[in-house]
Every structure is written in C-alpha cells, then in structure tokens.
Amino acid sequence: MSHEAYAQAQQRSANHRDAEYRAFARATRALIEAEAKGRRDLKELIAALHVNRSLWGALAQDCASPENRLPEETRARIIGLSRWVASYSSDVMRKQESVEPLIDVNRIMMDGLSGKAAAAQ
C-alpha cells in the first residue's frame, strides 16, 4: 500500500471515529440535561433516552454486519451493551432509575473513541 493510500485509509478511519464520538457526545449531553431536570420534563427525558437507544441500536446493527472489521469479541460486547442500554432505558422510564449509568457507559465509549482508554493503559 502506498503512503498516500495508507494516509487516506487512516483519515477515513479517523473520520468514522470522530463521527461516532460526536454522536455519543450529543446523546450524552441530552441525557445529562434530562437528568439535571429530574422527572419534571418527562418529554425531554423520553427524547434523550430515544436518541441514546437509537445510537446504540445503530451501533449494534453495524456490529452485526459481516462487513464490520472489528474483532468478533469486540462486536459481541458492543451488541451486548446495546441490549443492556435498551433494557436499562426501559427501567429508567418504568422504575425511575437514574440515567447516570447510561451516561457513564457513553463516556467510556467516548474515551475509547478518543484514544484516552489506550493512553491510560
């Protein structure tokens, strides 16, 4: 692979990570804002949970694709997390659980996408 082709492939990969990071940042910000208002604005909470659940659903769908290049174990873990996000989001609505665990998981994903997790090791 030529140097230019390698640089282009690396740029595409970085662009995907950046886009995923931004999507997680938007979803996380919506969850934080909804949590700050408590149960006073149920419509905002439902919207934030929907955005977050949709993000994780899209991620799981991508990981289920045979074209996905992530290691199989990583893909399986992301799909498992997506299932947990869907289930826990329902618990937030029904049982009035805290949104904080969803925010924590999103932040961990953001750290991984930004390279902070690798730097910490």
N, C-alpha and C positions, 0 to 999 in steps of 0.2 A: 504494500500500500504506500503510495507516495505521501510525502509530508503534507501536501495540500489536502489530499483525500482524508488523511488522518485528522487534520485540523477541522475539516468540515464535519466529520463524524462526531468529533468531540464537541463541537459547537451545537450540533443538533441534540446531543445528549444533555448538554448543559441547559439548553433552551427548554427541554421537557421537564427537567428538574425544577427550573425556575418557575415554569407554569404551574407545576404541581405545588410548589412551595406557596405561590400566590393564592392558589385555590384553598389550601389549608389555612393560610393567614386570614382570608376572607371569612371562611366558615368559623374559625376560632374566634375572630373578632365578634361575629354575630352571636356566638354562644356566650362570650364574656359580657357583652352588652345586655343580652337577655337575662343572664344570671344576676347582673347588677340590679335589674329592676325587680327581681324576685317574681312572684306569681301575679304581680299587678298587671302586667301586659302579656296575657296568655297568647295573644295573636303573634307577638314578636317571638316568644319562646317557640311556638309551633313552627314559625317560619325558619328560625335558626336551626332547629332540630331537623327540619326537612332539608335545608341546604347541606347540613353536615352528613345526614344519612345518604343523600343523593351523591355527594362526593365519594363517600366510602363505597357505595354501590357501584359507581363507575370504576373505581379502582379495582374492586373485586372482579368486575366483568373483564377488565383489561388483564388481570392476573390469570383469569380462567382461559384466556385466549392462547392457543398453541403457538402463536407468533411472539408472545411475550418472552423476552430474553433473560428475565430474572431467574435466578436459581429456583428450582421447583420448591424447595423448602421455604424460601422467602415468599414465594407466591402463595403457598398454602397458609402461611402465617398471616399474610395480609387479608386473605379471604376469611380466615377465622376471626380476625379483628373486625372485619366488616360485619360479620354476623353478630358479634358482640355489640358493636355500635348500634345496629338496628334494634336488637333486643333491649339494650340499656336505654335507648332513646324512648322506647315504649314505656319503660319503667319510670323514666323522668316524668312522663305525662300522667301515667296511672297512679303511681305510688309517690309522686312528688319527690323523687330522688334528686340529688344535686347534679348539676351539669358539670361540675368540676372534673370528674373522671374523664369525660369526653374531651374536655379542654386539655387535660394532661396528656392523653393519647395523641391528640393532634399536635401538641408541642413536641412530643418525642419524634413524631414523623417529620416535623419541620426541622428539627435538629439533624436528623438523618439526611434529609434532602439538602441541607445547607453544608453538610460535612462536619458539623460540630460533634456528632457522635463518634466519628472516626478519629477526630483530633483528640478527644478525651481518652482514647484507649492507648 
